């Protein structure tokens, strides 16, 4: 189960969290926050149809899936 720190959350919907990107944040950083594993950055990229891990824009809303088993196949 992912580690979720409530002060990092924007909104929770079903099994997803929505995170508003802050300046300088990267997918590996967000994966470390939400999953306690930076190597799972690709789950966030796939959930948001990001082609490159550096495609983040300040104030962009990202979907952070909490059920990461769906993305492991």
N, CA, C and O atoms as CSV, one atom per row, in Angstrom:
chain,resi,resn,atom,element,x,y,z
A,1,UNK,N,N,0.834,-1.180,0.000
A,1,UNK,CA,C,0.000,0.000,0.000
A,1,UNK,C,C,0.881,1.246,0.000
A,1,UNK,O,O,1.845,1.310,0.763
A,2,UNK,N,N,0.574,2.236,-0.836
A,2,UNK,CA,C,1.396,3.432,-0.909
A,2,UNK,C,C,1.337,4.249,0.383
A,2,UNK,O,O,0.337,4.243,1.102
A,3,UNK,N,N,2.422,4.938,0.649
A,3,UNK,CA,C,2.440,5.875,1.766
A,3,UNK,C,C,1.936,7.216,1.245
A,3,UNK,O,O,2.462,7.742,0.264
A,4,UNK,N,N,0.923,7.766,1.897
A,4,UNK,CA,C,0.354,9.037,1.461
A,4,UNK,C,C,0.452,10.020,2.611
A,4,UNK,O,O,-0.014,9.752,3.718
A,5,UNK,N,N,1.048,11.133,2.343
A,5,UNK,CA,C,1.144,12.175,3.348
A,5,UNK,C,C,0.057,13.200,3.041
A,5,UNK,O,O,0.116,13.855,2.000
A,6,UNK,N,N,-0.938,13.357,3.921
A,6,UNK,CA,C,-2.089,14.211,3.636
A,6,UNK,C,C,-1.748,15.640,3.225
A,6,UNK,O,O,-2.480,16.233,2.433
A,7,UNK,N,N,-0.670,16.204,3.735
A,7,UNK,CA,C,-0.335,17.571,3.365
A,7,UNK,C,C,0.134,17.676,1.913
A,7,UNK,O,O,0.261,18.785,1.394
A,8,UNK,N,N,0.390,16.562,1.257
A,8,UNK,CA,C,0.820,16.560,-0.137
A,8,UNK,C,C,-0.350,16.422,-1.112
A,8,UNK,O,O,-0.182,16.648,-2.310
A,9,UNK,N,N,-1.527,16.057,-0.616
A,9,UNK,CA,C,-2.651,15.756,-1.484
A,9,UNK,C,C,-3.399,16.997,-1.904
A,9,UNK,O,O,-3.516,17.958,-1.144
A,10,UNK,N,N,-3.898,16.967,-3.107
A,10,UNK,CA,C,-4.793,18.005,-3.576
A,10,UNK,C,C,-6.220,17.509,-3.427
A,10,UNK,O,O,-7.034,18.157,-2.768
A,11,UNK,N,N,-6.526,16.393,-4.017
A,11,UNK,CA,C,-7.864,15.801,-3.949
A,11,UNK,C,C,-7.741,14.280,-4.017
A,11,UNK,O,O,-6.783,13.748,-4.579
A,12,UNK,N,N,-8.716,13.594,-3.442
A,12,UNK,CA,C,-8.773,12.141,-3.565
A,12,UNK,C,C,-10.089,11.777,-4.239
A,12,UNK,O,O,-11.150,12.231,-3.812
A,13,UNK,N,N,-10.029,10.960,-5.291
A,13,UNK,CA,C,-11.215,10.465,-5.999
A,13,UNK,C,C,-11.051,8.968,-6.186
A,13,UNK,O,O,-10.107,8.513,-6.831
A,14,UNK,N,N,-11.976,8.206,-5.618
A,14,UNK,CA,C,-11.924,6.747,-5.729
A,14,UNK,C,C,-10.554,6.233,-5.313
A,14,UNK,O,O,-10.167,6.374,-4.153
A,15,UNK,N,N,-9.822,5.643,-6.239
A,15,UNK,CA,C,-8.510,5.104,-5.887
A,15,UNK,C,C,-7.385,5.960,-6.469
A,15,UNK,O,O,-6.269,5.473,-6.655
A,16,UNK,N,N,-7.667,7.209,-6.753
A,16,UNK,CA,C,-6.658,8.111,-7.301
A,16,UNK,C,C,-6.502,9.343,-6.421
A,16,UNK,O,O,-7.425,9.752,-5.717
A,17,UNK,N,N,-5.321,9.916,-6.483
A,17,UNK,CA,C,-5.028,11.194,-5.844
A,17,UNK,C,C,-4.691,12.153,-6.971
A,17,UNK,O,O,-4.059,11.763,-7.953
A,18,UNK,N,N,-5.103,13.393,-6.838
A,18,UNK,CA,C,-4.744,14.412,-7.825
A,18,UNK,C,C,-3.795,15.397,-7.181
A,18,UNK,O,O,-4.094,15.978,-6.137
A,19,UNK,N,N,-2.649,15.580,-7.812
A,19,UNK,CA,C,-1.569,16.402,-7.275
A,19,UNK,C,C,-1.335,17.589,-8.201
A,19,UNK,O,O,-1.226,17.422,-9.415
A,20,UNK,N,N,-1.260,18.779,-7.632
A,20,UNK,CA,C,-0.937,19.983,-8.402
A,20,UNK,C,C,0.575,20.169,-8.353
A,20,UNK,O,O,1.159,20.314,-7.279
A,21,UNK,N,N,1.201,20.162,-9.525
A,21,UNK,CA,C,2.655,20.216,-9.639
A,21,UNK,C,C,3.180,21.572,-9.172
A,21,UNK,O,O,2.668,22.626,-9.549
A,22,UNK,N,N,4.209,21.508,-8.346
A,22,UNK,CA,C,4.907,22.717,-7.901
A,22,UNK,C,C,6.204,22.844,-8.699
A,22,UNK,O,O,6.732,21.855,-9.208
A,23,UNK,N,N,6.705,24.062,-8.799
A,23,UNK,CA,C,7.921,24.343,-9.565
A,23,UNK,C,C,9.059,23.421,-9.119
A,23,UNK,O,O,9.349,23.309,-7.928
A,24,UNK,N,N,9.684,22.776,-10.072
A,24,UNK,CA,C,10.839,21.938,-9.797
A,24,UNK,C,C,10.534,20.484,-9.450
A,24,UNK,O,O,11.457,19.682,-9.309
A,25,UNK,N,N,9.272,20.134,-9.310
A,25,UNK,CA,C,8.946,18.741,-8.984
A,25,UNK,C,C,9.188,17.838,-10.187
A,25,UNK,O,O,9.004,18.241,-11.336
A,26,UNK,N,N,9.599,16.623,-9.900
A,26,UNK,CA,C,9.845,15.619,-10.929
A,26,UNK,C,C,9.037,14.375,-10.611
A,26,UNK,O,O,8.591,14.184,-9.479
A,27,UNK,N,N,8.852,13.530,-11.616
A,27,UNK,CA,C,8.069,12.313,-11.419
A,27,UNK,C,C,8.700,11.375,-10.401
A,27,UNK,O,O,7.983,10.743,-9.624
A,28,UNK,N,N,10.009,11.272,-10.388
A,28,UNK,CA,C,10.646,10.390,-9.408
A,28,UNK,C,C,10.436,10.903,-7.984
A,28,UNK,O,O,10.271,10.110,-7.057
A,29,UNK,N,N,10.442,12.209,-7.810
A,29,UNK,CA,C,10.168,12.810,-6.501
A,29,UNK,C,C,8.738,12.501,-6.055
A,29,UNK,O,O,8.506,12.132,-4.904
A,30,UNK,N,N,7.780,12.653,-6.979
A,30,UNK,CA,C,6.377,12.383,-6.646
A,30,UNK,C,C,6.165,10.898,-6.347
A,30,UNK,O,O,5.403,10.547,-5.446
A,31,UNK,N,N,6.833,10.032,-7.098
A,31,UNK,CA,C,6.719,8.592,-6.830
A,31,UNK,C,C,7.275,8.258,-5.448
A,31,UNK,O,O,6.729,7.404,-4.750
A,32,UNK,N,N,8.332,8.910,-5.059
A,32,UNK,CA,C,8.889,8.698,-3.716
A,32,UNK,C,C,7.892,9.146,-2.646
A,32,UNK,O,O,7.735,8.474,-1.627
A,33,UNK,N,N,7.223,10.271,-2.869
A,33,UNK,CA,C,6.240,10.775,-1.899
A,33,UNK,C,C,5.042,9.833,-1.793
A,33,UNK,O,O,4.656,9.434,-0.694
A,34,UNK,N,N,4.463,9.484,-2.926
A,34,UNK,CA,C,3.203,8.738,-2.913
A,34,UNK,C,C,3.376,7.229,-2.779
A,34,UNK,O,O,2.517,6.562,-2.203
A,35,UNK,N,N,4.481,6.674,-3.306
A,35,UNK,CA,C,4.675,5.230,-3.293
A,35,UNK,C,C,5.851,4.782,-2.431
A,35,UNK,O,O,6.071,3.586,-2.238
A,36,UNK,N,N,6.601,5.748,-1.916
A,36,UNK,CA,C,7.805,5.456,-1.148
A,36,UNK,C,C,8.816,4.671,-1.998
A,36,UNK,O,O,9.580,3.855,-1.483
A,37,UNK,N,N,8.799,4.941,-3.318
A,37,UNK,CA,C,9.689,4.251,-4.250
A,37,UNK,C,C,9.839,5.103,-5.518
A,37,UNK,O,O,8.954,5.108,-6.374
A,38,UNK,N,N,10.946,5.811,-5.631
A,38,UNK,CA,C,11.169,6.714,-6.772
A,38,UNK,C,C,11.178,5.987,-8.112
A,38,UNK,O,O,10.897,6.594,-9.145
A,39,UNK,N,N,11.499,4.692,-8.105
A,39,UNK,CA,C,11.564,3.952,-9.364
A,39,UNK,C,C,10.190,3.725,-9.992
A,39,UNK,O,O,10.100,3.265,-11.130
A,40,UNK,N,N,9.132,4.039,-9.270
A,40,UNK,CA,C,7.772,3.889,-9.823
A,40,UNK,C,C,7.272,5.153,-10.523
A,40,UNK,O,O,6.068,5.321,-10.714
A,41,UNK,N,N,8.189,6.040,-10.904
A,41,UNK,CA,C,7.820,7.272,-11.603
A,41,UNK,C,C,7.014,6.986,-12.873
A,41,UNK,O,O,6.146,7.769,-13.259
A,42,UNK,N,N,7.312,5.861,-13.514
A,42,UNK,CA,C,6.661,5.512,-14.776
A,42,UNK,C,C,5.155,5.270,-14.601
A,42,UNK,O,O,4.397,5.437,-15.556
A,43,UNK,N,N,4.712,4.883,-13.405
A,43,UNK,CA,C,3.284,4.671,-13.153
A,43,UNK,C,C,2.551,5.995,-13.307
A,43,UNK,O,O,1.490,6.053,-13.930
A,44,UNK,N,N,3.114,7.058,-12.741
A,44,UNK,CA,C,2.508,8.387,-12.839
A,44,UNK,C,C,2.558,8.871,-14.282
A,44,UNK,O,O,1.593,9.451,-14.779
A,45,UNK,N,N,3.683,8.633,-14.956
A,45,UNK,CA,C,3.805,9.035,-16.366
A,45,UNK,C,C,2.749,8.345,-17.220
A,45,UNK,O,O,2.089,8.988,-18.036
A,46,UNK,N,N,2.589,7.052,-17.038
A,46,UNK,CA,C,1.618,6.285,-17.829
A,46,UNK,C,C,0.186,6.735,-17.534
A,46,UNK,O,O,-0.631,6.844,-18.449
A,47,UNK,N,N,-0.117,6.993,-16.272
A,47,UNK,CA,C,-1.472,7.408,-15.887
A,47,UNK,C,C,-1.844,8.763,-16.459
A,47,UNK,O,O,-3.025,9.081,-16.599
A,48,UNK,N,N,-0.835,9.562,-16.790
A,48,UNK,CA,C,-1.086,10.909,-17.302
A,48,UNK,C,C,-0.681,11.083,-18.757
A,48,UNK,O,O,-0.614,12.204,-19.262
A,49,UNK,N,N,-0.414,9.972,-19.427
A,49,UNK,CA,C,-0.017,9.969,-20.847
A,49,UNK,C,C,1.157,10.902,-21.123
A,49,UNK,O,O,1.176,11.608,-22.131
A,50,UNK,N,N,2.129,10.899,-20.226
A,50,UNK,CA,C,3.334,11.708,-20.422
A,50,UNK,C,C,4.345,10.889,-21.204
A,50,UNK,O,O,4.638,9.748,-20.848
A,51,UNK,N,N,4.874,11.466,-22.263
A,51,UNK,CA,C,5.845,10.759,-23.082
A,51,UNK,C,C,7.245,10.831,-22.492
A,51,UNK,O,O,8.034,9.897,-22.636
A,52,UNK,N,N,7.548,11.925,-21.838
A,52,UNK,CA,C,8.864,12.127,-21.250
A,52,UNK,C,C,8.709,12.457,-19.773
A,52,UNK,O,O,7.744,13.110,-19.374
A,53,UNK,N,N,9.644,12.013,-18.977
A,53,UNK,CA,C,9.533,12.230,-17.532
A,53,UNK,C,C,9.750,13.688,-17.149
A,53,UNK,O,O,9.536,14.051,-15.993
A,54,UNK,N,N,10.165,14.524,-18.078
A,54,UNK,CA,C,10.386,15.941,-17.780
A,54,UNK,C,C,9.266,16.821,-18.331
A,54,UNK,O,O,9.436,18.035,-18.438
A,55,UNK,N,N,8.132,16.230,-18.682
A,55,UNK,CA,C,7.023,16.977,-19.258
A,55,UNK,C,C,6.147,17.697,-18.234
A,55,UNK,O,O,5.051,18.136,-18.581
A,56,UNK,N,N,6.592,17.831,-16.993
A,56,UNK,CA,C,5.764,18.461,-15.968
A,56,UNK,C,C,5.789,19.974,-16.094
A,56,UNK,O,O,6.819,20.575,-16.400
A,57,UNK,N,N,4.629,20.577,-15.851
A,57,UNK,CA,C,4.470,22.024,-15.909
A,57,UNK,C,C,3.912,22.473,-14.568
A,57,UNK,O,O,3.010,21.838,-14.022
A,58,UNK,N,N,4.447,23.571,-14.035
A,58,UNK,CA,C,3.951,24.112,-12.775
A,58,UNK,C,C,2.442,24.327,-12.862
A,58,UNK,O,O,1.937,24.834,-13.864
A,59,UNK,N,N,1.730,23.942,-11.812
A,59,UNK,CA,C,0.267,24.022,-11.678
A,59,UNK,C,C,-0.485,22.959,-12.478
A,59,UNK,O,O,-1.715,22.933,-12.458
A,60,UNK,N,N,0.223,22.094,-13.171
A,60,UNK,CA,C,-0.411,20.971,-13.875
A,60,UNK,C,C,-1.018,20.019,-12.848
A,60,UNK,O,O,-0.422,19.768,-11.800
A,61,UNK,N,N,-2.191,19.496,-13.146
A,61,UNK,CA,C,-2.841,18.531,-12.267
A,61,UNK,C,C,-2.489,17.127,-12.752
A,61,UNK,O,O,-2.746,16.783,-13.906
A,62,UNK,N,N,-1.903,16.320,-11.873
A,62,UNK,CA,C,-1.531,14.953,-12.215
A,62,UNK,C,C,-2.408,13.958,-11.469
A,62,UNK,O,O,-2.742,14.154,-10.301
A,63,UNK,N,N,-2.768,12.910,-12.153
A,63,UNK,CA,C,-3.480,11.809,-11.512
A,63,UNK,C,C,-2.435,10.844,-10.972
A,63,UNK,O,O,-1.566,10.372,-11.706
A,64,UNK,N,N,-2.532,10.558,-9.677
A,64,UNK,CA,C,-1.634,9.619,-9.033
A,64,UNK,C,C,-2.455,8.385,-8.663
A,64,UNK,O,O,-3.184,8.413,-7.670
A,65,UNK,N,N,-2.355,7.314,-9.432
A,65,UNK,CA,C,-3.141,6.117,-9.121
A,65,UNK,C,C,-2.640,5.458,-7.836
A,65,UNK,O,O,-1.440,5.251,-7.660
A,66,UNK,N,N,-3.549,5.140,-6.966
A,66,UNK,CA,C,-3.170,4.457,-5.731
A,66,UNK,C,C,-3.160,2.949,-5.927
A,66,UNK,O,O,-2.467,2.238,-5.199
A,67,UNK,N,N,-3.910,2.454,-6.889
A,67,UNK,CA,C,-3.909,1.030,-7.184
A,67,UNK,C,C,-2.880,0.763,-8.276
A,67,UNK,O,O,-3.226,0.630,-9.450
A,68,UNK,N,N,-1.621,0.688,-7.880
A,68,UNK,CA,C,-0.553,0.575,-8.891
A,68,UNK,C,C,-0.466,-0.817,-9.501
A,68,UNK,O,O,0.260,-1.010,-10.476
A,69,UNK,N,N,-1.179,-1.778,-8.961
A,69,UNK,CA,C,-1.179,-3.110,-9.558
A,69,UNK,C,C,-1.780,-3.092,-10.946
A,69,UNK,O,O,-1.419,-3.916,-11.787
A,70,UNK,N,N,-2.693,-2.164,-11.202
A,70,UNK,CA,C,-3.316,-2.037,-12.524
A,70,UNK,C,C,-2.270,-1.708,-13.573
A,70,UNK,O,O,-2.404,-2.117,-14.727
A,71,UNK,N,N,-1.229,-0.976,-13.192
A,71,UNK,CA,C,-0.211,-0.528,-14.146
A,71,UNK,C,C,0.961,-1.489,-14.278
A,71,UNK,O,O,1.859,-1.260,-15.089
A,72,UNK,N,N,0.966,-2.538,-13.507
A,72,UNK,CA,C,2.104,-3.452,-13.547
A,72,UNK,C,C,2.001,-4.498,-14.649
A,72,UNK,O,O,2.923,-5.291,-14.842
A,73,UNK,N,N,0.886,-4.503,-15.371
A,73,UNK,CA,C,0.741,-5.504,-16.434
A,73,UNK,C,C,0.913,-4.889,-17.800
A,73,UNK,O,O,0.823,-5.590,-18.808
